[in-house]
């Protein structure tokens, strides 16, 4: 079975040793935690909660410190508080954290000044430096990813306990040697203990591919990224493969259409999935479809385009009478200058000032809160319109016992 987007590991013996070490290590999360998240996501599927998922495009080993983890944790939870007030619903918070160390790439190689080297695939695989030594895939990085994820999780658990809130972790299940090595078979089923939930990306969601096959066998909630080339038949086949029992909280579709395509492409997909009786959650990734290169070569996104895609996502769900489940955002708690726009506006001239991402541009803290206020308004308008028209919510929304005080 073909596994797309996998590293070309040069040393099979070193890889086998790294995988064996992970297979013997304790899981990073507990099966009970995974089951609890599935219950929380079932509330989102019923329309009784909202999902907020956010964090780095690609975490780095050197980017894990108490201050940096705390800044992302605070930003996501501040966004959740704003969104929850507008929606009058609890918000399930999931970080792209403690494992988001691998990235798919459009090309296996990169050329600079006539020199061609393997593309940077995230710290799990190789280094960002443009040298043969840095770009050669290194299996020992698998173990370092595990240790760094454990450090991040310890910090997140401490912050969650202090603030008396729930916080879950996620990443793209991309490098299958890492994911399979941290998968455990227990009486309750097969669990990936590297994260509470994982997703399959747009580039690896082939129905006959190894990533979908892997996701079909684990008990974790799983998500699939859905781009503008997706057809209703694609989604129906994925539902049959990943959620044949139609279990609320099991499957999430992450729409990443781009502001120019969301209103045209998404309605048919949502309508056909709903007609199939699937309780799949729909959330919006307004980041990946709105990326462009500025005149100085920096890859960036504009907050206006991000907001426009979110608005289009809500318009589709309002028209169809379905639940706009939430958003999936690339963000940081730092004051970076990677995306344009915002109340404290980042202009093209600001981009070089603090452009720190190793991959895709992220919203900074202020822009993240700008987006949260927009989301709060969209949820509030949706709620008020339903009340004014005396319409019974579909599905009925009930505040769950884990709503924030």
Secondary structure, 3 states (H helix, E strand, C coil): CCCCCCCCCCCHHHHHHHHHHHHCCCCCCCHHHHHHHHHHHHHHHCCCEEEEEEECCCCCHHHCCHHHHHHHHHHHHHHHHHHHHHHCCEEEEEEECCCCCCCCCCCCEEEECCEEEECCCCCCCCCCCCCHHHHCCCCHHHHHHHHHHHHHHHHHHHHHHHHCCCCEEEEECCCHHHHHHCEEEECCEEEECCCCEEEECCCCCCCCCHHHHHHHHCCCEEEEEECCCCCHHHHHHHHHHHCCCCCCCCEEEEECCCCCCHHHHHHHHHHHHHHCCCCCEEEECCCHHHEEECCCCCEEEEHHHHHHHHHHHHHHHHHHCCCCCEEEEEECCCCCCCCEECCCCECHHHCCCCCCCCCCCCECHHHHHHHHHHHHHHHHHHHHHHHHCCCCCCCCCCCCCCCCC
